[in-house]
């Protein structure tokens, strides 16, 4: 194989390695972002459940105090 052919082969290998590195990095960032997104969504759901539980508890206390004839 002549010099130009070897040079083209070397360029293709180098380009392939660079492309693979970029794919690996993109995959890591995608994984990090999806993990971060999952954490945010989980925390949002937990906060929502806690707020609902607090509201139900407050309503229950109000109903109990009214049924006992006490108003707080």
C-alpha positions as CSV (number, residue, x, y, z in Angstrom):
1,X,0.0,0.0,0.0
2,X,1.3,3.4,-0.8
3,X,1.9,6.4,1.5
4,X,-1.5,8.0,0.7
5,X,-3.4,4.8,1.4
6,X,-1.6,4.3,4.7
7,X,-2.3,7.9,5.6
8,X,-6.0,7.6,4.9
9,X,-6.2,4.4,6.9
10,X,-4.5,6.2,9.8
11,X,-7.0,9.1,9.5
12,X,-9.9,6.7,9.5
13,X,-8.6,5.0,12.7
14,X,-8.0,8.3,14.4
15,X,-11.5,9.6,13.4
16,X,-13.1,6.4,14.6
17,X,-11.3,6.7,18.0
18,X,-12.4,10.4,18.4
19,X,-15.9,9.5,17.5
20,X,-16.0,6.7,20.0
21,X,-14.6,9.0,22.7
22,X,-17.4,11.5,21.9
23,X,-20.0,8.8,22.1
24,X,-18.7,7.6,25.4
25,X,-18.7,11.2,26.8
26,X,-22.2,11.8,25.5
27,X,-23.4,8.6,27.0
28,X,-21.9,9.5,30.4
29,X,-23.6,13.0,30.3
30,X,-26.9,11.5,29.2
31,X,-26.7,9.0,32.0
32,X,-25.8,11.7,34.5
33,X,-28.7,14.0,33.3
34,X,-31.2,11.1,33.4
35,X,-30.0,10.2,36.9
36,X,-30.3,13.8,38.0
37,X,-33.7,14.1,36.4
38,X,-34.9,10.9,38.2
39,X,-33.6,12.3,41.5
40,X,-35.4,15.6,41.0
41,X,-38.7,13.8,40.0
42,X,-38.4,11.5,43.0
43,X,-37.9,14.4,45.4
44,X,-40.7,16.3,43.9
45,X,-43.0,13.3,44.3
46,X,-41.9,12.9,48.0
47,X,-42.5,16.6,48.7
48,X,-46.0,16.3,47.1
49,X,-46.9,13.3,49.2
50,X,-45.7,15.0,52.4
51,X,-47.7,18.1,51.6
52,X,-50.8,15.9,51.0
53,X,-50.3,14.0,54.2
54,X,-49.9,17.2,56.1
55,X,-53.1,18.6,54.6
56,X,-55.0,15.4,55.4
57,X,-53.7,15.5,59.0
58,X,-54.7,19.1,59.4
59,X,-58.2,18.4,57.9
60,X,-58.6,15.4,60.2
61,X,-57.7,17.5,63.3
62,X,-60.2,20.2,62.2
63,X,-62.9,17.5,61.8
64,X,-62.1,15.9,65.2
65,X,-62.2,19.3,67.0
66,X,-65.5,20.1,65.4
67,X,-67.0,16.8,66.3
68,X,-65.9,17.2,69.9
69,X,-67.5,20.7,70.0
70,X,-64.1,22.4,70.2
71,X,-62.9,24.9,67.7
72,X,-59.2,25.5,67.6
